[in-house]
């Protein structure tokens, strides 16, 4: 018990230091402690009956046996086995939902299991008929408590809560707090206000590097990505109502890119990856807006043929200065087709922090490695020199038909062709 309390406390501190939004529920923490007690009681019960050195240990681990068969369980049973990892959507919500998760039911169920295991352990050694009767009565009450707690955990989330959640997804502007700073509009869900400064930082760094700022204003908005078909969330709700929520949120902001809006998905940005990657992702999206990129399908040239791609990456690198290793490790070979039975490979670049940000550009598809290598070569030049070249012909560089070769000629460098990863062997 002392060790479990210590681990829980350390876990809470580490999570809070990472900048997580929200606070740990006291009932969830209590359930973690009671889980340790329940496992110990189960081990004691079996060890009392079978006095073998391994019996108690195996008994303690018996509580976790459902983990091996979790794939056979329906999704709606997610909360009945709280010690096993099930995919849930808790981290994708803008705020708490009533009954999701049923933390009190968790703790009560585990407490019932712990008491029942303790009763079994005592029953092995007790000889008095009266004591056995009391233990049997307590055991019946413990079983009843476990079943009652299970019923509580299977109660559906109130429809009113899910209606509010659907509205938060479909029309985030109706509930978000918006503020304008340096000409950029930031819209965050309530409770995420402390994220504002960290969101502004990479955007402002890119703005400071621009020779000319676009006339169309930029908006940075949080969005939610919640799946209403998940029975762990909508169990007990009529299928017609679930279909309505799904239809209501199908065309929500963030599902498609917009020309002058950067969408940040709650639960994925900045949780999916390091904070450095997250900043780079926002900076790259901001640079894409500054370079005049529009949603996919509206740009005529194919990726890799536009000078403004390398310019956008150069802006993002200078704005966030990520470690060179994080940028370089994204360069890799990819097989595209078979010619005469042999694969043809080209080099591509997966930029850091590709999750959680939706913008007109970059897309979620990897870019040709030559684009990154061109931007990398630009970072080796004096910043003032590159800035002056860009400022002198800014409109030209933003033209989709202006190539990397033209930009390289203006900077006095060659279009890079390496170093690339080792060519894959058959």
Secondary structure, DSSP 8 states (H G I E B T S, - for coil): -HHHHHHHHHHHHHHHHTT-SS---HHHHHHHHHHHHHHHHHHHHHHHHS--TTHHHHHHHHTTGGGGGGGGS-GGGGGGGTTS-----GGG-SS-BTTBS-HHHHHHHHHHHHHHHHHHHHHHH---HHHHHHHHHHHHHHHHHHHHHHHHHTS---HHHHHHHHHHHHTGGGT-EEEEETTEEEEE-TT-GGGHHHHHHHHHHHHHH-SS--SS-EEEEEE----TT-HHHHTTS-HHHHHHHHHHHTT-TTSS-BTTEEEEETTTTTTSS-HHHHHHHHHHHHHHHHTT--STTS--S-TTS-HHHHHHHHHHHHHH---HHHHHTTEEEEEEEEETTEEEEEEEE--S--SSEE-SSS-SS-EEHHHHHHHHHHHTS-HHHHHHHHHHTHHHHTSTT--HHHHHHHHT--------------
